[in-house]
Amino acid sequence: MITKENLDSYYKQGVSYKMLTRKFEADLPQFTSYKEVRTFFKDLFGEDFMLQSSEGEGKDKIYFFTLIHNRPVWEAGIKELEASGSLTGLEFAMSSQDIQIYVDGRIHIVY
């Protein structure tokens, strides 16, 4: 079971950035709704789990979230993107991870 206490064991090891692994996705409980998933992730990650947008309707609706792993780098990247319209380097891309949640509770984590 994934908890705040064992969360670090689900991050990629041997790299300079934080990224959840496929083991995290495999060990998630079976959810039956978007609300269950959202509550689980909000309890685990707090304000670092942010809704970006949604699309579709009814049973085809998908919610798009960003999970921020390195907030200072992520915020600096957002500021740079707003100011110049582009970014350099990989730091910003590796500071967060995208997560798609379907209305029926299915999840896709972008690796």
Backbone as CSV, one residue per row, in Angstrom:
resi,resn,N_x,N_y,N_z,CA_x,CA_y,CA_z,C_x,C_y,C_z
1,MET,0.838,-1.183,0.000,0.000,0.000,0.000,0.883,1.248,0.000
2,ILE,0.553,2.194,-0.831,1.315,3.435,-0.933,0.884,4.382,0.195
3,THR,1.876,4.880,0.935,1.616,5.830,2.015,2.641,6.957,1.951
4,LYS,2.409,8.010,2.713,3.392,9.094,2.796,4.721,8.571,3.327
5,GLU,4.650,7.583,4.214,5.858,7.043,4.824,6.729,6.261,3.840
6,ASN,6.138,5.581,2.869,6.947,4.800,1.926,7.005,5.417,0.525
7,LEU,6.504,6.624,0.380,6.431,7.274,-0.934,7.795,7.395,-1.601
8,ASP,8.834,7.700,-0.847,10.167,7.861,-1.444,10.631,6.617,-2.182
9,SER,10.180,5.455,-1.769,10.600,4.216,-2.424,10.011,4.074,-3.835
10,TYR,9.052,4.909,-4.178,8.411,4.848,-5.495,9.011,5.834,-6.500
11,TYR,10.032,6.572,-6.090,10.687,7.505,-7.009,11.866,6.828,-7.700
12,LYS,12.113,7.253,-8.924,13.234,6.747,-9.708,14.530,6.995,-8.929
13,GLN,15.368,5.991,-8.879,16.625,6.074,-8.139,17.794,6.349,-9.097
14,GLY,18.831,7.014,-8.582,20.053,7.226,-9.351,19.997,8.361,-10.349
15,VAL,19.008,9.240,-10.209,18.898,10.407,-11.090,18.797,11.661,-10.231
16,SER,19.089,12.812,-10.821,19.112,14.060,-10.058,17.732,14.707,-9.914
17,TYR,16.719,14.092,-10.466,15.362,14.638,-10.392,14.431,13.587,-9.791
18,LYS,13.247,14.022,-9.352,12.251,13.096,-8.809,11.249,12.752,-9.905
19,MET,10.961,11.466,-10.044,9.979,11.008,-11.011,9.386,9.711,-10.475
20,LEU,8.065,9.642,-10.419,7.420,8.411,-9.978,7.680,7.294,-10.977
21,THR,7.766,6.081,-10.480,8.046,4.921,-11.327,6.749,4.188,-11.684
22,ARG,6.871,3.261,-12.595,5.719,2.435,-12.977,5.260,1.558,-11.811
23,LYS,6.166,1.254,-10.881,5.787,0.478,-9.698,4.753,1.254,-8.883
24,PHE,4.888,2.571,-8.826,3.902,3.388,-8.131,2.528,3.177,-8.750
25,GLU,2.464,3.284,-10.064,1.182,3.112,-10.770,0.626,1.697,-10.553
26,ALA,1.506,0.694,-10.594,1.072,-0.690,-10.411,0.550,-0.949,-8.997
27,ASP,1.099,-0.253,-8.012,0.713,-0.471,-6.615,-0.463,0.392,-6.153
28,LEU,-0.974,1.233,-7.040,-2.134,2.043,-6.670,-3.343,1.150,-6.412
29,PRO,-4.209,1.551,-5.498,-5.441,0.780,-5.305,-6.325,0.852,-6.549
30,GLN,-7.273,-0.038,-6.651,-8.258,0.016,-7.740,-9.289,1.089,-7.373
31,PHE,-9.370,2.102,-8.200,-10.329,3.176,-7.967,-11.550,2.959,-8.854
32,THR,-12.689,3.467,-8.413,-13.903,3.340,-9.219,-14.429,4.679,-9.705
33,SER,-13.763,5.776,-9.303,-14.222,7.088,-9.749,-13.087,8.107,-9.710
34,TYR,-13.282,9.152,-10.480,-12.352,10.272,-10.487,-12.185,10.843,-9.086
35,LYS,-13.287,10.990,-8.353,-13.228,11.589,-7.022,-12.364,10.769,-6.069
36,GLU,-12.430,9.443,-6.158,-11.583,8.590,-5.320,-10.103,8.828,-5.618
37,VAL,-9.765,8.887,-6.897,-8.374,9.098,-7.298,-7.892,10.463,-6.824
38,ARG,-8.700,11.492,-7.083,-8.320,12.846,-6.706,-8.081,12.944,-5.200
39,THR,-8.956,12.375,-4.403,-8.800,12.406,-2.947,-7.515,11.697,-2.533
40,PHE,-7.235,10.530,-3.107,-6.026,9.779,-2.783,-4.779,10.606,-3.093
41,PHE,-4.717,11.184,-4.292,-3.540,11.957,-4.694,-3.412,13.250,-3.892
42,LYS,-4.518,13.929,-3.616,-4.473,15.157,-2.813,-3.981,14.851,-1.400
43,ASP,-4.439,13.744,-0.817,-3.976,13.352,0.515,-2.480,13.047,0.507
44,LEU,-1.988,12.463,-0.578,-0.593,12.060,-0.672,0.333,13.225,-1.033
45,PHE,-0.105,14.089,-1.952,0.777,15.127,-2.491,0.359,16.559,-2.165
46,GLY,-0.819,16.768,-1.627,-1.263,18.106,-1.247,-1.325,19.070,-2.422
47,GLU,-0.804,20.271,-2.193,-0.863,21.347,-3.191,0.006,21.084,-4.423
48,ASP,0.850,20.081,-4.366,1.696,19.760,-5.516,0.959,18.936,-6.573
49,PHE,-0.283,18.587,-6.303,-1.136,17.883,-7.263,-2.180,18.876,-7.752
50,MET,-2.014,19.356,-8.995,-2.815,20.470,-9.495,-3.595,20.109,-10.753
51,LEU,-4.886,20.409,-10.733,-5.721,20.239,-11.923,-5.351,21.303,-12.944
52,GLN,-5.100,20.869,-14.186,-4.767,21.803,-15.267,-5.955,22.035,-16.195
53,SER,-6.651,20.960,-16.540,-7.792,21.090,-17.444,-8.548,19.764,-17.488
54,SER,-9.626,19.754,-18.248,-10.371,18.518,-18.493,-10.962,18.611,-19.888
55,GLU,-11.317,17.455,-20.420,-11.973,17.435,-21.733,-12.884,16.225,-21.809
56,GLY,-13.825,16.307,-22.711,-14.790,15.233,-22.871,-15.994,15.445,-21.977
57,GLU,-16.959,14.556,-22.135,-18.196,14.641,-21.357,-18.605,13.260,-20.883
58,GLY,-19.379,13.241,-19.816,-19.922,11.984,-19.314,-18.843,10.972,-19.008
59,LYS,-19.058,9.734,-19.449,-18.115,8.656,-19.157,-16.796,8.789,-19.910
60,ASP,-16.710,9.706,-20.864,-15.488,9.923,-21.638,-14.645,11.088,-21.108
61,LYS,-15.043,11.680,-20.002,-14.325,12.836,-19.469,-12.974,12.411,-18.892
62,ILE,-11.943,13.224,-19.195,-10.593,13.013,-18.686,-10.143,14.298,-17.995
63,TYR,-9.531,14.136,-16.825,-8.977,15.258,-16.078,-7.454,15.206,-16.197
64,PHE,-6.848,16.361,-16.470,-5.402,16.455,-16.651,-4.789,17.185,-15.456
65,PHE,-3.901,16.497,-14.763,-3.245,17.049,-13.588,-1.746,17.155,-13.813
66,THR,-1.129,18.067,-13.075,0.320,18.143,-12.984,0.699,17.820,-11.554
67,LEU,1.659,16.920,-11.394,2.217,16.604,-10.090,3.598,17.247,-10.040
68,ILE,3.742,18.241,-9.189,5.002,18.991,-9.097,5.935,18.274,-8.128
69,HIS,7.120,17.933,-8.613,8.128,17.270,-7.787,9.156,18.257,-7.243
70,ASN,9.402,19.347,-7.956,10.392,20.344,-7.544,9.780,21.727,-7.775
71,ARG,9.079,22.233,-6.767,8.311,23.470,-6.929,9.170,24.676,-7.303
72,PRO,10.319,24.931,-6.673,11.108,26.105,-7.077,11.497,26.072,-8.560
73,VAL,11.920,24.938,-9.060,12.286,24.814,-10.478,11.051,24.965,-11.355
74,TRP,9.943,24.364,-10.959,8.709,24.453,-11.733,8.219,25.903,-11.819
75,GLU,8.207,26.602,-10.683,7.755,28.003,-10.671,8.677,28.896,-11.499
76,ALA,9.985,28.685,-11.410,10.928,29.464,-12.222,10.690,29.202,-13.706
77,GLY,10.412,27.957,-14.061,10.133,27.615,-15.459,8.861,28.262,-15.970
78,ILE,7.834,28.291,-15.138,6.582,28.961,-15.530,6.830,30.445,-15.769
79,LYS,7.584,31.085,-14.881,7.901,32.517,-15.043,8.690,32.762,-16.321
80,GLU,9.684,31.917,-16.582,10.485,32.062,-17.797,9.630,31.858,-19.043
81,LEU,8.748,30.884,-19.003,7.869,30.614,-20.133,6.924,31.787,-20.388
82,GLU,6.379,32.360,-19.326,5.481,33.513,-19.474,6.230,34.733,-19.996
83,ALA,7.476,34.918,-19.562,8.249,36.097,-19.950,8.793,35.998,-21.372
84,SER,9.292,34.826,-21.742,9.980,34.724,-23.027,9.264,33.851,-24.058
85,GLY,8.334,33.043,-23.600,7.624,32.164,-24.517,8.345,30.863,-24.812
86,SER,9.516,30.665,-24.205,10.248,29.417,-24.411,11.110,29.113,-23.187
87,LEU,11.622,27.890,-23.159,12.473,27.437,-22.065,13.727,26.789,-22.622
88,THR,14.786,26.814,-21.821,16.003,26.115,-22.199,16.298,25.042,-21.155
89,GLY,16.920,23.980,-21.568,17.305,22.916,-20.647,16.154,22.000,-20.282
90,LEU,16.474,20.958,-19.525,15.493,19.951,-19.150,14.967,20.109,-17.728
91,GLU,15.535,21.012,-16.952,15.152,21.129,-15.543,13.650,21.270,-15.359
92,PHE,13.039,22.171,-16.123,11.599,22.399,-15.976,10.814,21.140,-16.324
93,ALA,11.159,20.494,-17.418,10.442,19.288,-17.846,10.532,18.185,-16.801
94,MET,11.619,18.132,-16.074,11.813,17.079,-15.085,11.325,17.495,-13.687
95,SER,10.750,18.664,-13.565,10.288,19.146,-12.254,8.855,18.726,-11.943
96,SER,8.184,18.118,-12.914,6.790,17.712,-12.706,6.474,16.500,-13.571
97,GLN,5.307,15.961,-13.336,4.861,14.784,-14.075,3.366,14.953,-14.360
98,ASP,2.944,14.593,-15.558,1.540,14.709,-15.933,0.787,13.429,-15.594
99,ILE,-0.433,13.605,-15.101,-1.282,12.475,-14.736,-2.666,12.710,-15.316
100,GLN,-3.172,11.719,-16.004,-4.519,11.780,-16.574,-5.417,10.856,-15.769
101,ILE,-6.570,11.382,-15.372,-7.528,10.597,-14.596,-8.854,10.578,-15.349
102,TYR,-9.350,9.379,-15.579,-10.622,9.217,-16.265,-11.753,9.221,-15.248
103,VAL,-12.936,9.556,-15.676,-14.085,9.681,-14.785,-14.391,8.361,-14.062
104,ASP,-14.030,7.230,-14.680,-14.297,5.923,-14.061,-13.179,5.457,-13.121
105,GLY,-12.163,6.319,-12.884,-11.099,5.997,-11.944,-9.833,5.432,-12.556
106,ARG,-9.825,5.236,-13.870,-8.586,4.790,-14.512,-7.566,5.924,-14.488
107,ILE,-6.281,5.551,-14.475,-5.198,6.527,-14.359,-4.139,6.241,-15.415
108,HIS,-3.569,7.311,-15.954,-2.389,7.194,-16.808,-1.378,8.215,-16.317
109,ILE,-0.196,7.727,-15.932,0.895,8.605,-15.516,1.876,8.690,-16.669
110,VAL,2.266,9.907,-17.044,3.200,10.115,-18.136,4.621,9.968,-17.595
111,TYR,5.407,9.100,-18.236,6.788,8.834,-17.784,7.779,9.436,-18.741
